[in-house]
Amino acid sequence: MELTLDEGRVYGSRYHTVHPVISWGLADDWGGIDTWANMEDWCITTFGPTPKDGVWTPNARWYMNNSKFWFRTEKDLSWFVLRWS
């Protein structure tokens, strides 16, 4: 799976982002639904729950938004990349 790395800002704070380029073919996991859910579950288990209102809560450790995972620290991004690459 391809992981596209970038940076973004949430309330002025820098976040490291990763966009998993998931195969959306219906032959494997119905368009990546299971893959995304597995990534989400792994992040919750590894980094703790993300705020229920997502990026509308400032300074969270991580978010999911806009088909990306957003990490406050580069270390958390690195763990994600190691796990899913």
Residue, then its C-alpha position, 0 to 999 in steps of 0.5 A: m500500500e502506498l502512504t503519501l506523507d505531508e504536513g498540515r495545520v490544526y488550530g495553528s499547530r503542525y501535524h504530520t499527515v499520512h494518506p493511505v492510498i487504498s485499493w478501491g477494487l471491490a474484489d479484495d475488501w469492498g473498497g478498502i473498508d476493512t483496511w481503513a477500519n483496521m488502521e483506525d482500530w490500531c491507532i485507537t489501541t496504540f495512541g488512545p481514542t481521538p476526540k469524538d468531534g475530530v479536528w474541532t478539538p485543538n491539540a489532540r494527539w491524532y485525528m482522522n480527517n479528509s482521508k488522512f491520519w493526522f499525528r501531532t508528533e513525528k514519532d507517532l507518524s513513524w510508528f504508523v508508517l512502520r506498521w502499515s507499509 
